[in-house]
Amino acid sequence: MNPLLEDLRREAAPFVDIRRDIHRHPELAFGEHRTAALVAEKLRAWGYEVETGLGGTGLVGRLVRGGGRRRLGLRADMDALPIEEATGLPYASCHHGVMHACGHDGHTAMLLAAAHHLAARGRFDGTLHLIFQPAEEGGGGAVRMIDDGLFDKYPCDAVFAMHNMPGLAQGRFALRDGPTMASSDYATVTVAGIGGHGAIPHRAADPVVAAASIVMALQTVVSRNVDPLHTAVVTVGALHAGQANNVIPAAATLEISVRALDREVRALLEQRIKAIVAAQAESFGCSAQVDWRKGYAVLVNTPAETDFARQVALDLVGAERVTLQAPPLTGSEDFAFMLEKVPGSYLLIGNGDGDSAGACMVHNPGYDFNDDNVALGAAYWVLLAERFLAAA
């Protein structure tokens, strides 16, 4: 076993306790006051310079060693999800309808364990910036931190982040350069028709029929407009219309989720969806309005930084436990916005596979972070920091 990993496993117990404490007290986007205060208290006690309140409830811990000019950013997310926990664990959420169903409690604990080790025994020459971000779950906390001057106050030559992955065996890492996670955009389509009696449909303009036709026509965007070698997802997640079986309503509403792994495909999807919605509605004597809301950008890992991150994983756990070029994911991540400002890489750490408890997918009421990853993730961050900020 790697000696560094052995050290971090011996040091892990109090950080597993911290992880479980955060899990028991989850906080939603921009409400991570308790979690941020806990993180800030620990970092200050270990000698970090800490600024709180970045992006609302975000914070950065800075540690400088020697005269090295390189600057590294490591990011962990802190927010929970509006899900009722069903794990039955002794440290299950004490807040009704809120739980850490994505492992951000674990990501925070991993980076804290690394922070402690680096402050006490870290061998590096340069500046370390530990970024604890709020509101990753749809709140755009990364954008808020950037707008608050994150990289102006704490410039980084590279920035890295890590997320747990159910379905990937614990003890494994997966990396990828290039487009790695999809953009996410959202549209609300309101189809306006003419209501009427269900027995006299010719006196109405039925928005339900128009909406149904829109749903079917949207399927052709991916199958006929997008290059088959590219990835795109168009999902109509909701269709709301009417309340009675004998009444044609005056309006119908669709909620659409749109994802892509390429910026040009992302723009094409918006163009084609708007055109199809308008044409389909008009063909049924209705009109339609599209409220298009841009979400997270495509997450693109830069090649050089990803190669560096791969080598760290290879040296820590060996080639048999590292996926060098994992397939992309159609989920989204607002770390993408940090990577638009600074080179870097976003990697995955296995949470468990098969019948193990860690295999339960994220955003599920039965999910829990694998505590074995507290030491492993911390060891990875320590090794990466010491390598990136190695003395010249």
C-alpha positions in Angstrom: 0.0 0.0 0.0 1.1 3.5 -0.7 2.7 5.0 2.5 0.8 8.2 2.1 -2.4 6.4 1.9 -1.5 4.4 5.0 -0.9 7.7 6.8 -4.2 9.2 5.8 -6.1 6.0 6.8 -4.6 6.3 10.3 -5.7 10.0 10.4 -9.1 9.4 8.9 -11.4 8.7 11.9 -12.0 12.3 13.0 -12.8 13.3 9.4 -15.2 10.4 9.0 -16.9 11.9 12.2 -17.0 15.3 10.5 -18.5 13.8 7.4 -21.2 12.1 9.4 -21.9 15.3 11.3 -22.3 17.3 8.1 -24.5 14.5 6.8 -26.7 14.7 9.8 -27.0 18.5 9.4 -27.5 19.0 5.7 -28.1 22.5 4.2 -29.5 23.5 0.9 -27.9 25.8 -1.7 -26.7 29.2 -0.2 -27.9 28.0 3.2 -24.7 26.2 4.1 -24.0 28.4 7.1 -23.3 25.7 9.7 -21.1 23.7 7.3 -19.1 26.8 6.2 -18.6 27.8 9.8 -17.3 24.3 10.7 -14.9 24.3 7.7 -13.6 27.8 8.4 -13.0 27.0 12.1 -11.0 23.9 11.2 -8.9 25.7 8.6 -8.1 28.6 10.8 -7.0 26.3 13.6 -4.6 24.6 11.2 -3.0 27.9 10.1 -4.9 28.7 6.9 -5.8 32.3 6.1 -9.6 32.1 5.5 -12.1 34.3 3.7 -15.8 33.5 4.2 -18.8 34.9 2.4 -17.6 34.4 -1.2 -20.6 33.6 -3.4 -22.8 33.8 -0.4 -21.8 31.0 1.8 -18.6 29.9 0.1 -15.1 30.2 1.5 -11.4 29.9 0.6 -8.5 28.7 2.7 -5.1 29.8 1.7 -1.8 28.3 2.8 1.6 29.6 1.6 4.9 27.7 1.9 8.3 28.9 0.7 8.8 31.2 -2.2 7.3 29.1 -5.0 5.3 31.1 -7.5 2.9 28.3 -8.5 -0.7 28.5 -7.3 -3.1 25.6 -7.0 -6.9 25.4 -6.4 -8.7 22.4 -5.0 -12.5 22.6 -4.9 -15.1 20.8 -2.8 -18.9 21.4 -2.8 -21.0 21.7 0.4 -24.7 21.8 -0.4 -27.4 19.1 0.1 -30.6 18.2 -1.9 -34.3 18.6 -1.1 -34.8 14.9 -0.7 -36.3 13.0 2.3 -33.6 10.5 3.5 -34.5 6.8 3.7 -31.2 5.2 4.7 -32.1 4.6 8.4 -28.5 5.3 9.3 -27.7 6.5 12.9 -26.3 9.7 11.4 -29.2 10.3 8.9 -30.4 13.8 8.3 -32.2 15.5 11.2 -33.8 18.0 8.8 -37.1 16.9 7.2 -36.9 16.8 3.4 -33.2 17.6 3.1 -30.3 15.1 2.8 -26.8 14.8 1.4 -27.9 12.6 -1.5 -24.9 13.4 -3.7 -21.9 13.0 -1.4 -20.9 16.7 -0.9 -20.5 15.9 2.8 -17.8 13.4 1.8 -16.2 15.8 -0.7 -15.9 18.4 2.1 -14.5 15.9 4.5 -11.9 14.6 2.0 -10.6 18.1 1.4 -10.6 18.9 5.1 -8.5 15.7 5.8 -6.1 16.7 3.1 -6.0 20.3 4.4 -5.0 19.0 7.9 -2.3 16.8 6.6 -0.9 19.5 4.2 -0.8 22.0 7.1 0.9 19.6 9.5 3.3 17.7 7.2 2.8 18.9 3.7 6.0 19.3 1.6 5.3 21.9 -1.0 6.6 25.3 -2.2 3.9 27.7 -3.4 0.3 28.7 -2.7 -2.5 26.3 -2.0 -6.1 27.6 -2.3 -8.8 25.3 -0.9 -12.2 26.3 -2.4 -15.3 25.2 -0.5 -18.2 26.0 -2.8 -21.9 26.5 -2.1 -24.9 25.7 -4.3 -23.6 23.2 -6.8 -27.0 21.5 -7.1 -28.5 23.9 -9.6 -27.7 27.1 -7.7 -24.7 28.1 -9.7 -22.5 28.6 -6.7 -19.4 28.5 -8.8 -20.6 31.5 -10.8 -21.4 33.4 -7.7 -17.9 32.8 -6.3 -16.3 33.8 -9.6 -18.4 37.0 -9.7 -17.3 37.7 -6.2 -13.7 37.7 -7.3 -12.6 34.2 -6.6 -9.8 34.0 -9.1 -9.0 37.7 -8.8 -8.3 37.4 -5.1 -7.0 33.8 -5.3 -5.4 33.3 -8.7 -4.7 29.7 -9.7 -2.5 28.2 -12.3 -4.8 25.1 -12.3 -7.9 24.0 -10.4 -9.1 20.5 -9.7 -12.3 18.9 -8.3 -13.4 15.3 -7.5 -16.8 13.7 -7.3 -17.8 10.3 -6.0 -19.3 7.8 -8.5 -21.7 5.0 -7.5 -21.2 2.0 -9.9 -17.5 2.5 -10.0 -15.7 0.3 -7.5 -14.4 1.9 -4.4 -10.6 2.3 -4.7 -10.8 3.3 -8.3 -10.4 6.6 -10.1 -11.7 7.6 -13.5 -10.4 10.5 -15.5 -11.1 12.1 -18.9 -9.7 14.9 -21.0 -11.9 17.1 -23.2 -15.7 17.4 -22.9 -16.6 15.4 -19.8 -20.0 16.5 -18.5 -22.9 18.0 -20.4 -24.3 21.4 -20.5 -27.8 21.8 -19.1 -30.5 24.1 -20.3 -34.1 24.3 -19.5 -37.2 25.5 -21.4 -40.8 26.1 -20.4 -43.1 26.0 -23.4 -46.6 27.5 -23.0 -49.0 26.5 -25.8 -52.0 28.9 -26.1 -55.1 27.7 -27.9 -58.8 28.2 -27.7 -60.7 26.3 -25.0 -64.0 24.7 -25.5 -66.3 21.8 -24.9 -64.8 18.3 -25.4 -67.8 17.3 -27.5 -67.4 20.2 -29.9 -63.6 20.2 -30.7 -64.0 21.9 -34.0 -65.0 25.1 -32.2 -61.7 25.1 -30.2 -57.9 25.1 -30.9 -56.7 22.2 -28.8 -53.4 23.0 -27.1 -53.2 19.4 -25.7 -53.0 17.9 -29.2 -50.5 20.6 -30.2 -48.4 19.9 -27.1 -48.5 16.1 -27.8 -47.3 16.7 -31.3 -44.5 19.0 -30.0 -43.4 16.2 -27.7 -43.1 13.7 -30.6 -41.6 16.2 -33.0 -38.9 17.1 -30.5 -37.6 13.5 -30.6 -36.4 14.2 -34.2 -34.0 16.9 -33.0 -31.6 14.3 -31.7 -32.3 11.7 -34.3 -32.3 14.0 -37.4 -30.6 17.3 -36.6 -27.6 16.3 -34.4 -24.6 14.5 -35.9 -25.0 10.8 -34.8 -21.4 10.9 -33.5 -22.3 13.7 -31.0 -24.3 13.5 -27.8 -27.5 15.3 -27.2 -30.5 14.8 -24.9 -33.9 16.4 -25.1 -36.3 15.3 -22.3 -39.9 16.5 -21.8 -40.2 15.9 -18.1 -43.7 17.4 -17.6 -46.8 18.3 -19.6 -49.6 20.1 -17.7 -53.0 20.8 -19.3 -56.6 20.8 -18.2 -58.5 19.3 -15.3 -61.6 17.6 -16.8 -62.1 15.0 -19.4 -64.8 16.9 -21.3 -63.1 20.3 -21.4 -60.5 21.4 -23.9 -58.2 23.8 -22.0 -57.0 27.1 -23.2 -53.3 26.3 -22.6 -50.8 23.6 -22.1 -47.3 23.8 -20.5 -44.3 21.6 -21.2 -41.1 21.5 -19.2 -38.0 20.5 -21.2 -34.4 19.6 -20.2 -31.7 19.9 -22.8 -28.1 18.6 -22.6 -25.1 18.5 -24.9 -21.4 17.8 -24.8 -20.5 20.3 -27.5 -21.0 24.1 -27.5 -22.1 24.1 -31.2 -24.6 21.2 -30.6 -25.9 23.1 -27.6 -26.6 26.2 -29.8 -28.2 23.9 -32.5 -30.5 22.3 -29.9 -31.9 25.7 -28.8 -32.4 26.8 -32.4 -34.2 23.6 -33.5 -36.4 23.3 -30.4 -37.7 26.9 -30.7 -38.4 26.4 -34.4 -40.2 23.1 -33.9 -42.3 24.4 -31.1 -43.4 27.4 -33.1 -44.2 25.4 -36.2 -46.0 22.6 -34.5 -48.2 25.0 -32.5 -49.1 27.0 -35.5 -50.1 23.9 -37.5 -52.8 23.2 -34.9 -54.1 26.8 -34.8 -52.3 27.6 -31.6 -49.4 29.8 -30.6 -46.4 29.0 -28.3 -44.0 30.9 -26.2 -40.6 29.5 -25.1 -38.9 30.6 -21.9 -35.3 29.4 -22.4 -33.1 29.3 -19.4 -29.4 28.6 -19.8 -28.0 26.4 -17.1 -24.5 24.9 -16.6 -21.9 25.0 -19.4 -20.2 22.0 -20.9 -17.4 20.8 -18.6 -14.2 20.6 -20.5 -11.1 19.1 -18.9 -7.8 20.5 -20.2 -5.4 17.8 -21.6 -2.2 18.8 -19.7 -3.8 19.1 -16.3 -5.8 15.9 -16.9 -2.5 14.0 -17.8 -1.0 15.3 -14.6 -4.1 14.2 -12.5 -3.9 10.8 -14.2 -0.3 10.3 -13.2 -1.2 11.2 -9.6 -3.9 8.5 -9.6 -1.6 5.9 -11.2 1.1 6.5 -8.6 -1.4 6.4 -5.7 -3.4 3.2 -6.5 -1.8 1.6 -9.6 -2.8 1.2 -13.2 -5.3 -1.5 -12.5 -7.4 0.9 -10.5 -7.4 3.9 -12.9 -9.6 4.4 -15.9 -7.5 6.7 -18.1 -10.2 8.0 -20.5 -13.6 7.4 -19.1 -16.8 7.9 -21.2 -18.4 11.4 -20.8 -21.4 11.9 -18.6 -24.7 13.6 -19.5 -25.1 15.0 -16.0 -24.0 18.6 -15.4 -21.6 20.3 -13.0 -21.0 24.0 -12.3 -17.3 23.3 -11.9 -17.5 23.8 -15.7 -17.5 27.6 -15.1 -14.3 27.4 -13.1 -12.7 25.5 -15.9 -13.7 28.2 -18.3 -11.5 30.6 -16.3 -8.6 28.4 -15.2 -7.1 25.2 -16.7 -7.9 22.1 -14.7 -9.6 18.7 -14.4 -12.6 17.1 -12.8 -12.2 13.4 -11.9 -14.3 10.6 -10.3 -13.6 8.4 -7.3 -15.5 5.1 -7.0 -18.2 4.9 -4.3 -18.9 1.2 -4.8 -20.3 -1.2 -7.3 -22.3 -4.5 -7.5 -24.3 -5.2 -4.4 -22.3 -2.8 -2.1 -24.1 0.0 -0.3 -22.0 2.5 -2.2 -23.5 1.5 -5.5 -26.8 3.3 -4.7 -27.0 6.1 -7.3 -26.7 9.8 -6.2 -29.9 11.8 -5.9 -31.6 8.8 -4.4 -33.2 8.7 -0.9 -31.1 5.6 -0.1 -27.7 7.0 -1.1 -24.7 7.4 1.3 -21.1 8.4 0.7 -18.5 5.7 1.2 -16.4 6.6 4.3 -13.5 4.6 2.9 -13.1 7.4 0.4 -12.3 10.0 3.1 -8.8 8.7 3.4 -8.3 7.8 -0.3 -9.6 11.1 -1.6 -7.5 13.0 1.0 -4.4 11.0 0.0 -5.1 11.9 -3.7 -5.4 15.6 -2.9 -2.2 15.6 -0.8 -0.2 13.9 -3.5 -1.5 16.1 -6.2 -0.8 19.3 -4.2 2.7 18.2 -3.3 3.5 17.3 -6.9 1.9 20.4 -8.4 3.6 22.7 -5.9 6.9 20.8 -5.8 10.0 22.8 -4.9 12.0 23.7 -8.0 
